[in-house]
Amino acid sequence: MTIATWSVRLDCYCPACKEYVNLLDYTDFWDGREIDVPECGTERSRDVEVKCPKCDHEFIVDLVY
């Protein structure tokens, strides 16, 4: 049997350090969130507070797919 593996990323540029980052690399990203992959255009996916996994800068994003 051949197995296919899902790979999920949530990429953006950090407004502080200007690095292109995968927000899912921040260890606490899912804590307390009720967001489904790949949720988009919902109240839960707009104005989401995140932290940059590189510099810990906090900022707001809209999640799109």
Kinemage of the C-alpha trace (Angstrom):
@kinemage 1
@onewidth
@group {chain A} dominant
@subgroup {mainchain}
@vectorlist {calphas} color= white
{ca met a 1} P 0.000 0.000 0.000
{ca thr a 2} L 1.180 3.519 -0.804
{ca ile a 3} L 0.617 6.137 1.889
{ca ala a 4} L 0.006 9.842 1.253
{ca thr a 5} L 0.829 12.258 4.061
{ca trp a 6} L -0.934 15.583 4.603
{ca ser a 7} L 1.334 18.566 5.076
{ca val a 8} L -0.268 21.670 6.575
{ca arg a 9} L 1.354 25.120 6.784
{ca leu a 10} L 0.119 28.574 7.682
{ca asp a 11} L 2.598 30.990 6.118
{ca cys a 12} L 2.935 34.765 6.324
{ca tyr a 13} L 5.494 37.539 6.657
{ca cys a 14} L 6.057 38.742 10.206
{ca pro a 15} L 5.562 42.527 10.322
{ca ala a 16} L 8.326 42.852 12.939
{ca cys a 17} L 11.219 40.670 11.772
{ca lys a 18} L 10.098 40.549 8.091
{ca glu a 19} L 10.763 36.790 7.971
{ca tyr a 20} L 8.483 34.468 5.973
{ca val a 21} L 7.292 32.058 8.685
{ca asn a 22} L 4.994 29.094 9.212
{ca leu a 23} L 2.762 30.190 12.114
{ca leu a 24} L 2.180 26.540 12.992
{ca asp a 25} L 5.832 26.388 14.095
{ca tyr a 26} L 4.823 28.444 17.151
{ca thr a 27} L 4.343 25.751 19.795
{ca asp a 28} L 1.188 27.246 21.331
{ca phe a 29} L -0.612 28.080 18.063
{ca trp a 30} L -3.500 25.615 18.593
{ca asp a 31} L -3.939 26.279 22.348
{ca gly a 32} L -7.474 27.543 22.984
{ca arg a 33} L -8.338 27.830 19.279
{ca glu a 34} L -11.355 26.271 17.619
{ca ile a 35} L -10.141 26.748 14.050
{ca asp a 36} L -10.496 23.933 11.531
{ca val a 37} L -8.004 23.292 8.732
{ca pro a 38} L -8.531 24.963 6.185
{ca glu a 39} L -11.095 27.343 7.714
{ca cys a 40} L -11.471 30.563 5.754
{ca gly a 41} L -13.939 33.443 5.646
{ca thr a 42} L -15.480 32.740 9.048
{ca glu a 43} L -15.591 34.839 12.183
{ca arg a 44} L -13.110 32.424 13.803
{ca ser a 45} L -10.637 32.811 10.928
{ca arg a 46} L -10.603 36.634 10.872
{ca asp a 47} L -8.542 38.877 13.161
{ca val a 48} L -6.676 35.917 14.649
{ca glu a 49} L -4.041 36.836 17.229
{ca val a 50} L -0.752 35.048 16.495
{ca lys a 51} L 2.908 35.094 17.519
{ca cys a 52} L 5.832 34.886 15.172
{ca pro a 53} L 7.720 31.618 15.789
{ca lys a 54} L 11.012 33.409 15.034
{ca cys a 55} L 10.796 36.607 17.115
{ca asp a 56} L 7.660 36.160 19.325
{ca his a 57} L 6.097 39.349 17.929
{ca glu a 58} L 2.308 39.341 18.421
{ca phe a 59} L 0.126 40.468 15.502
{ca ile a 60} L -3.279 39.924 13.871
{ca val a 61} L -3.930 37.896 10.702
{ca asp a 62} L -6.857 36.696 8.619
{ca leu a 63} L -6.567 33.010 7.739
{ca val a 64} L -7.224 32.256 4.061
{ca tyr a 65} L -7.041 29.095 2.003
